[in-house]
């Protein structure tokens, strides 16, 4: 029986390669993504056959079973890009023990794809770009807020604690960058307005530890509270209003704040100046929805419906059937991406199929799509692709994309 074992091993080895090939491509689980995933996707059937030939050759030459198994493992690892289970755990533990790779902050001109500046970030940096204004860009790494301009770091602020709510992050106007946290070890959480030029505190107000920034609506900083919403004057920090009866994800625009319903067919609009709220019925029951504010329009997607509501005139501009109940909605100032298609914002006309993968940033009528390649979109069409291995999220200001370049674990 032993003399037939190496030949018999070829069949399960071929199946193992086949399954690893499909898994590596569809689940992005490649251990060697640059070479292994490419080769497998283009010719994994050939590779499985090649592995079989190696095993048969070893059998015909009457080599030892151990050598056959080792050859199978080597071929599987090199060409499938996958480690078998008993080795994969050891590799992951060794990989986790490595220090974070060096990363760079890039400024990329969207008009021609040229790199305007490239800055090596501090060792161990493991954060994200949050906002940019007037040539300055603000990043968070752990509990550190960093400010860069051009190719130099202007200042760094260490926050003893920082709100970790999903979506929470610094926002900025022309003068301040706003963030929740505390500058004092063991101190109470505050809403801080830090000077963009030197990081000094312009004003601060106490907030709850789990309050998070929703965004900036004109001259009002919007704060998501544990249950409710509050508005603070951006220049002074004075609280303008608070609503204690609202819950749901907030979407902030220059003139209105839209609150997504957790269930039911109504969403809420809040005037950021007065805090006055208005409920808007969609006619659909028991549906959650995504909302986006773009100019005078609130774009919503409850289930398979897609609509644009004019919040100034208090009426629906248009409503269409998007055809898919897939959750998710992205939009710039001219185009909506939902249900695998692109739609004209002004009219609701479908521009064509476009499976948007992940929005890195948007400004005006341009959206940066982060996928297999980072591409710039206009009206549902790719106008250009950007170089390098870029990572989401990023910040887009004045036609310049600020983002991180480098390999993330």
C-alpha distance (Angstrom), angle and dihedral (degrees) to the residues before:
residue distance angle dihedral
X1 . . .
X2 3.81 . .
X3 3.79 93.1 .
X4 3.82 89.9 60.3
X5 3.79 96.7 45.2
X6 3.85 99.2 86.5
X7 3.80 91.3 53.5
X8 3.80 91.8 46.3
X9 3.83 89.0 50.9
X10 3.80 89.8 65.4
X11 3.81 94.2 74.0
X12 3.84 99.1 54.7
X13 3.81 89.5 40.8
X14 3.80 90.4 55.2
X15 3.82 90.5 49.2
X16 3.82 90.1 48.1
X17 3.82 90.8 53.3
X18 3.79 91.8 46.3
X19 3.81 94.0 51.5
X20 3.81 92.5 44.3
X21 3.78 90.1 50.7
X22 3.80 93.2 54.3
X23 3.82 93.0 42.5
X24 3.80 94.3 48.5
X25 3.78 92.7 52.7
X26 3.79 101.0 40.8
X27 3.81 97.5 40.4
X28 3.80 99.8 35.9
X29 3.78 88.4 -125.2
X30 3.78 97.9 137.4
X31 3.79 115.2 145.8
X32 3.82 89.8 -161.0
X33 3.82 99.9 30.1
X34 3.78 98.3 171.4
X35 3.82 98.8 57.6
X36 3.78 108.5 6.3
X37 3.81 97.7 52.6
X38 3.80 93.1 45.4
X39 3.78 94.6 49.3
X40 3.78 93.6 45.0
X41 3.77 95.6 48.2
X42 3.81 91.6 49.5
X43 3.77 98.5 42.7
X44 3.77 117.3 -1.2
X45 3.83 91.5 140.1
X46 3.80 89.6 59.2
X47 3.79 91.4 47.9
X48 3.79 92.4 51.4
X49 3.79 89.4 51.7
X50 3.78 90.5 47.7
X51 3.80 89.9 54.4
X52 3.80 89.6 51.7
X53 3.81 90.6 52.9
X54 3.80 91.2 52.4
X55 3.80 91.5 52.2
X56 3.81 92.3 47.9
X57 3.81 90.6 47.8
X58 3.77 90.5 53.0
X59 3.81 89.5 48.2
X60 3.80 93.5 50.6
X61 3.79 91.1 50.5
X62 3.81 89.3 50.3
X63 3.77 94.7 -123.9
X64 3.77 121.4 166.7
X65 3.80 121.0 -80.7
X66 3.81 90.8 -121.5
X67 3.80 91.0 59.4
X68 3.82 90.2 50.9
X69 3.79 91.7 52.3
X70 3.80 92.1 47.4
X71 3.80 91.2 50.0
X72 3.80 90.4 50.5
X73 3.80 91.6 51.1
X74 3.80 93.0 48.5
X75 3.80 92.9 49.2
X76 3.80 91.3 46.0
X77 3.80 93.8 50.5
X78 3.80 96.2 44.4
X79 3.78 98.5 44.3
X80 3.80 104.2 29.3
X81 3.79 96.0 44.2
X82 3.82 87.4 -136.5
X83 3.77 132.4 112.7
X84 3.81 120.0 -144.1
X85 3.78 113.1 -108.4
X86 3.80 98.6 -100.0
X87 3.84 91.3 53.7
X88 3.79 97.8 35.8
X89 3.82 93.5 67.0
X90 3.80 91.8 53.1
X91 3.83 91.3 47.9
X92 3.82 92.2 50.2
X93 3.81 91.9 50.5
X94 3.80 91.6 49.6
X95 3.81 90.7 46.8
X96 3.81 92.5 50.6
X97 3.81 90.0 53.8
X98 3.82 91.8 59.0
X99 3.83 118.1 98.4
X100 3.83 115.6 -107.1
X101 3.82 111.4 -85.8
X102 3.79 120.9 -108.1
X103 3.78 112.1 -85.7
X104 3.77 133.4 -164.6
X105 3.77 134.6 -146.4
X106 3.80 108.5 -134.0
X107 3.79 130.3 -164.1
X108 3.82 108.9 -158.4
X109 3.80 125.9 -171.1
X110 3.82 105.6 -133.1
X111 3.80 92.4 -156.6
X112 3.80 95.2 67.0
X113 3.83 105.5 2.0
X114 3.81 93.0 -115.7
X115 3.81 119.5 150.8
X116 3.80 107.7 -120.0
X117 3.80 95.9 -174.7
X118 3.79 139.6 -1.7
X119 3.81 121.5 -161.2
X120 3.79 126.9 -174.1
X121 3.80 107.1 -131.1
X122 3.84 122.5 -138.0
X123 3.84 117.3 -77.5
X124 3.79 111.4 -86.0
X125 3.81 93.9 21.9
X126 3.79 108.6 161.9
X127 3.78 105.9 164.4
X128 3.78 146.5 96.4
X129 3.79 143.0 -106.8
X130 3.81 111.0 -108.0
X131 3.79 111.4 172.5
X132 3.79 143.7 -8.3
X133 3.79 134.1 -161.8
X134 3.80 134.1 169.2
X135 3.80 95.0 -4.5
X136 3.81 93.3 -48.7
X137 3.79 121.9 112.4
X138 3.81 127.3 -164.0
X139 3.80 125.6 -150.8
X140 3.79 135.8 -176.8
X141 3.82 122.1 -145.8
X142 3.78 113.4 174.0
X143 3.80 103.8 -48.2
X144 3.81 94.2 -24.3
X145 3.79 123.8 105.8
X146 3.81 112.5 -156.7
X147 3.81 128.7 -168.3
X148 3.82 123.0 -158.1
X149 3.77 133.2 -177.2
X150 3.77 119.3 -174.1
X151 3.79 108.6 -35.6
X152 3.83 96.7 -25.8
X153 3.78 136.1 82.3
X154 3.81 107.8 -124.4
X155 3.79 100.1 -170.7
X156 3.77 144.5 -19.6
X157 3.79 127.9 -145.8
X158 3.80 123.9 -163.3
X159 3.79 113.9 -148.2
X160 3.80 114.0 -160.2
X161 3.79 90.2 -151.6
X162 3.76 130.4 9.1
X163 3.76 132.0 -169.0
X164 3.80 110.2 -102.8
X165 3.80 100.0 -167.4
X166 3.78 114.7 139.5
X167 3.78 110.0 -91.9
X168 3.80 93.5 14.1
X169 3.77 115.1 133.9
X170 3.79 144.1 125.0
X171 3.81 118.9 -59.6
X172 3.78 124.8 -171.2
X173 3.78 143.2 -157.9
X174 3.79 127.5 -171.6
X175 3.83 94.4 -69.2
X176 3.81 112.1 20.9
X177 3.78 141.2 38.4
X178 3.82 110.6 -143.4
X179 3.81 123.7 -147.8
X180 3.81 138.2 156.3
X181 3.81 119.5 -124.3
X182 3.77 140.2 75.7
X183 3.80 134.0 -86.4
X184 3.81 93.3 -154.6
X185 3.80 123.6 75.7
X186 3.81 107.2 -109.8
X187 3.80 92.2 3.8
X188 3.79 125.3 139.3
X189 3.78 120.0 -91.2
X190 3.79 115.6 -93.1
X191 3.76 139.7 -175.4
X192 3.81 101.9 -119.4
X193 3.79 130.6 -161.0
X194 3.81 107.3 -159.6
X195 3.79 123.9 -169.6
X196 3.79 111.0 -108.8
X197 3.79 92.0 -141.6
X198 3.83 101.4 53.1
X199 3.83 108.7 -0.3
X200 3.82 94.5 -114.4
X201 3.79 118.0 149.5
X202 3.80 112.7 -98.2
X203 3.80 93.4 -179.9
X204 3.79 139.8 -25.2
X205 3.81 135.2 -162.7
X206 3.81 128.3 -170.2
X207 3.81 116.8 -107.6
X208 3.80 135.7 169.6
X209 3.80 118.5 -80.2
X210 3.80 92.5 -113.2
X211 3.82 97.8 45.6
X212 3.79 112.9 115.9
X213 3.79 138.0 -168.9
X214 3.80 115.2 -98.3
X215 3.81 96.4 -178.0
X216 3.78 146.0 -87.9
X217 3.81 120.1 -65.4
X218 3.79 105.3 -168.9
X219 3.82 104.9 -66.6
X220 3.81 95.0 -11.1
X221 3.81 126.1 90.4
X222 3.81 109.1 -144.5
X223 3.80 117.3 -146.3
X224 3.80 124.3 -163.9
X225 3.80 107.4 -142.3
X226 3.79 127.3 -163.1
X227 3.79 86.5 -94.2
X228 3.75 114.1 1.3
X229 3.77 142.9 15.4
X230 3.81 134.6 -94.3
X231 3.79 136.2 -168.4
X232 3.83 126.2 -147.0
X233 3.79 127.6 -170.3
X234 3.81 105.8 -109.4
X235 3.81 95.6 -142.8
X236 3.83 99.3 48.1
X237 3.82 108.7 15.1
X238 3.79 91.9 -123.4
X239 3.78 111.9 151.4
X240 3.79 109.1 -117.2
X241 3.81 99.6 -174.6
X242 3.79 145.2 -23.2
X243 3.80 132.0 -151.5
X244 3.80 114.6 -160.0
X245 3.79 99.7 -177.9
X246 3.81 101.8 63.6
X247 3.78 128.9 95.3
X248 3.78 130.8 172.4
X249 3.80 140.1 74.7
X250 3.81 114.5 -50.2
X251 3.78 125.3 -137.8
X252 3.81 112.3 -165.4
X253 3.79 127.7 -153.4
X254 3.82 131.7 171.8
X255 3.80 93.5 -94.2
X256 3.79 107.1 19.6
X257 3.80 143.5 29.0
X258 3.81 117.3 -141.4
X259 3.81 120.4 -157.5
X260 3.79 117.8 -153.6
X261 3.81 113.5 -135.9
X262 3.77 117.7 -121.4
X263 3.79 87.1 -145.2
X264 3.78 137.8 -16.0
X265 3.79 129.5 58.3
X266 3.80 100.0 -83.2
X267 3.78 130.4 90.3
X268 3.80 127.1 -168.9
X269 3.80 130.2 -126.5
X270 3.81 120.4 -158.4
X271 3.81 126.1 -163.0
X272 3.84 103.6 -132.8
X273 3.80 92.6 -151.5
X274 3.81 99.1 52.6
X275 3.80 104.1 15.2
X276 3.80 90.5 -126.6
X277 3.81 110.9 153.2
X278 3.80 130.9 -151.9
X279 3.80 128.5 -169.7
X280 3.81 118.7 -137.4
X281 3.82 119.7 -159.0
X282 3.80 117.2 -146.3
X283 3.81 96.1 -170.4
X284 3.82 90.2 -118.9
X285 3.78 120.1 111.4
X286 3.80 130.5 -145.1
X287 3.77 94.9 5.5
X288 3.76 130.0 132.8
X289 3.77 116.0 -152.8
X290 3.79 145.9 -166.5
X291 3.81 116.3 -121.0
X292 3.80 133.3 -164.5
X293 3.81 128.1 -178.8
X294 3.80 115.0 -142.1
X295 3.80 115.4 170.3
X296 3.80 109.7 -60.6
X297 3.80 92.6 -11.1
X298 3.79 133.5 85.0
X299 3.79 107.7 -157.2
X300 3.79 116.2 -155.0
X301 3.78 138.1 -178.7
X302 3.81 115.7 -164.0
X303 3.81 108.1 174.0
X304 3.81 110.3 -49.6
X305 3.83 93.2 -17.4
X306 3.79 124.6 99.7
X307 3.80 122.7 -167.6
X308 3.79 144.5 167.7
X309 3.80 117.5 -146.1
X310 3.82 120.5 -163.4
X311 3.80 102.6 -138.5
X312 3.81 94.0 -168.9
X313 3.82 95.7 52.5
X314 3.82 92.6 33.8
X315 3.80 96.2 -130.5
X316 3.79 140.7 102.3
X317 3.79 112.1 -95.4
X318 3.82 93.6 -163.2
X319 3.81 142.6 -20.8
X320 3.82 127.7 -158.8
X321 3.78 139.1 171.4
X322 3.80 106.6 -109.5
X323 3.80 91.0 -164.7
X324 3.80 97.0 -132.7
X325 3.78 132.7 72.5
X326 3.82 91.8 -150.7
X327 3.80 108.1 140.2
X328 3.78 116.0 -122.5
X329 3.77 139.6 79.5
X330 3.80 132.8 -164.4
X331 3.77 129.1 178.1
X332 3.78 144.8 167.7
X333 3.82 124.0 -167.3
X334 3.80 94.6 -73.6
X335 3.80 110.2 21.4
X336 3.80 137.1 49.4
X337 3.81 121.9 -154.1
X338 3.80 113.4 -158.1
X339 3.82 139.3 135.8
X340 3.80 92.1 11.7
X341 3.82 94.1 -57.8
X342 3.80 140.6 91.2
X343 3.82 119.8 -122.1
X344 3.79 131.9 -168.5
X345 3.80 108.4 -112.4
X346 3.80 96.9 -147.9
X347 3.83 97.1 51.7
X348 3.81 109.3 12.9
X349 3.80 90.3 -119.8
X350 3.81 113.4 154.2
X351 3.80 110.3 -119.5
X352 3.80 95.8 -169.4
X353 3.77 144.4 -76.4
X354 3.78 115.1 -44.6
X355 3.83 121.4 158.2
X356 3.80 99.1 -153.8
X357 3.81 107.9 -155.4
X358 3.80 105.9 -165.3
X359 3.80 132.7 -23.0
X360 3.79 111.6 -124.6
X361 3.81 94.8 179.6
X362 3.79 141.2 -37.6
X363 3.80 137.3 -152.4
X364 3.79 129.2 175.3
X365 3.80 108.8 -33.1
X366 3.82 95.4 -19.8
X367 3.79 128.7 92.6
X368 3.80 125.5 -172.0
X369 3.80 110.2 -140.9
X370 3.81 116.1 -154.4
X371 3.81 111.8 -154.0
X372 3.80 138.7 106.2
X373 3.81 83.5 -30.7
X374 3.79 126.5 18.6
X375 3.79 105.7 -119.1
X376 3.79 137.2 179.8
X377 3.81 115.1 -129.6
X378 3.77 132.5 -158.1
X379 3.80 122.2 177.8
X380 3.80 91.5 -14.3
X381 3.80 95.2 -52.3
X382 3.80 130.9 105.5
X383 3.80 110.0 -114.5
X384 3.82 97.9 176.2
X385 3.80 144.1 -14.2
X386 3.79 125.5 -128.4
X387 3.80 126.0 -130.5
X388 3.78 127.7 -120.3
X389 3.78 137.1 31.3
X390 3.79 100.4 -62.3
X391 3.78 127.5 -177.7
X392 3.76 134.5 -147.6
X393 2.95 138.9 -84.3
X394 3.79 109.2 45.6
X395 3.79 138.2 161.8
X396 3.80 125.1 -118.9
X397 3.80 121.3 -158.9
X398 3.80 130.8 160.2
X399 3.79 92.2 -9.2
X400 3.81 94.0 -53.2
X401 3.81 122.3 115.4
X402 3.80 115.5 -148.5
X403 3.79 112.6 -162.1
X404 3.80 145.7 141.4
X405 3.79 122.1 -93.8
X406 3.81 120.3 -163.2
X407 3.76 142.4 71.7
X408 3.81 116.6 -62.2
X409 3.79 121.2 -156.4
